[in-house]
């Protein structure tokens, strides 16, 4: 009897509690159901059971979205959600490190790792400086209005402190190199600071970016060899500058309308409808300089095969480019990572081939002497 009475009391209490809960939430429940949310008797969608959580993604944007909320504006300020810029800064470093390797050897993985970390930090520092200089302009451009400083997510003071942290970490990496490379790396800081101002002064800010972004073509060689060899480093640096003029001009065509309205300059506004002629000229200069690099560095057949592939890629990129479609400009711009990776692979294989040719040459010399 006691058990039956207790069970009845519990059922009654539970019924009254549910009635009170649904009654007190009636307005909210009705509103939710009118918006399409399932009610207590409706079937639950199989993929939406339980509380909603942010899904983790291995993409760069997904990693940033999965980071703690207070940290996200700083990661977006570094452009960690858009790593293409880091790749374009890093790849000339890999070319130089690869070319400086001994015949038959892979590039120095320690140096590649150091320069990879340095590229992330220095690209982040450059973007921070750029966004501090351009915060008033960014508010007026649709594509850049959501950047953390322009949107008010980070103050200028916070940006300065964050910039100091990035530069300090980058300096700690630079100090791992030889004295020549430390001085050479420090010299690039002036370019990093002044580049964002060039779009106010000249229609060739992409040229200033080329000088800045390809400094690693000099620094990578000196980090391995102890100093720069002008016969290799200067044409490699020049080819990187031409490459930057190609991809950053394509990038600039996304903003021509807004840039013209607010008074900023770019090669896209300078070239207007003649983009393909200019880009073809830059491509020819790039390929010519890289051919000279191959000769002076003693490169072999795989390098020149890769160079032909780079030429084919650039030709298709320029031929298919539609400067009036921002999304196509973005796709062509990001495809330049493939250009850089093809060349890096060619340098590695060409260097390994050099050992094979060297061994064959030694055997032929031995046969002649015997």
Buried (B, 14 or more C-beta within 10 A) or exposed (E): EEEEEEEEEEEEEEEEEEEEEEEEEEEEBEEEEEEEEEEEEEEEEEEEEEEEEEEEEEEBEBBBBEBEEEEBBBBBBBBBBBBBBBBBBBBBBBBBBBBBBEBBEEBBEEBBEBBBBBBBBBBBBBBBBBBBBBBEBBBBBEEBEEBBBBBEBBEEEBBEEBBEBBBEBBBEBBEBBBEBBBEBBEEBBEBBBBBBBBBEEBBBBBBBBBBBBBBBBBBBBBBBBEEBBEEBBBBBBBBBBBBBBBBBBBBBBBBBEBBEEEEBBBBBBBBEEEBEEBBBEBBEBBBBBBBBBBEBBBBBEBBBBBBEBBBEBBEEBBEEBEBEEBEBBBBBBBBBBBBBBBBBBBBBBBBBBBBEBBEEEEEEEEEEEE
